Amino acid sequence: MIDTHCHIDLYSSPQKLLVECEKKRMIILAMTNLPSHFELGYPHVQGYKKIRLSLGMHPLFADRHRAEFPIFLRNISRTSYIGEVGLDFSREGLPTKHLQLDTFEKILNVVADKKKILSIHSRGAEKEVLNLLVRKGVENAIFHWYSGPLTLIQQISEAGYYFSINPSMINSEAGRKIIGRIPLNRVLTETDGPFTEVNGRQAKPWDVGLVHEYFSKIWDKANPEVDSVLQANFTRLLSNIR
């Protein structure tokens, strides 16, 4: 199983969770919210075969972006994964819109010509995010927990980008409508733990299994076939950075 978007560092016992994920042979792309968080966490993920730490600059931390950007630059060569980055033009993020845009454009300018995979936050700014990714020539991006217009899904897919689906999405009518529009070859799995819940508890990376089960029903495929589709999608994405 593959969790392409999980905040390992925000669980109460990150190291214990890493060990458990390794035992389960899970592939984890662990997000960070700021470059300083990446620097703190980087030594702790070394030695794990299937866990990679992503270099992040979360849009809702925009008031810290200017001070953190030099840390982003000095760590860019340490990972092939960038996330969580993007834009948030919801009511919560709108006051820092211009700061977010400035940072996101700077990030894209730095990574566009490099072999990186981006995990993208796009709440309330889906069209702006897509336009920037295309204009800057970014090839490899995952729209994490997409909640934007259904009409934009085809454009995102045709641009070659992916969508990561979590347990909260399969449990909401809006999320299920979005999932129904995404081509099978553009689907990945995530939990966004610990920000999502399963049965009243924080979601853990292995809860992507619930998403696998949902896909099995709506795609009318046996679980091994679902696993093969998701593995093929992830392998195809990885091939672009090797």
Beta strands, then each sheet from edge to edge (+ up, - down):
strand 1: 2-6
strand 2: 27-30
strand 3: 51-53
strand 4: 81-86
strand 5: 117-121
strand 6: 141-144
strand 7: 162-165
strand 8: 187-189
strand 9: 197-198
strand 10: 201-202
sheet 1: 1+ 2+ 3+
sheet 2: 4+ 5+ 6+ 7+ 8+
sheet 3: 9+ 10-
end
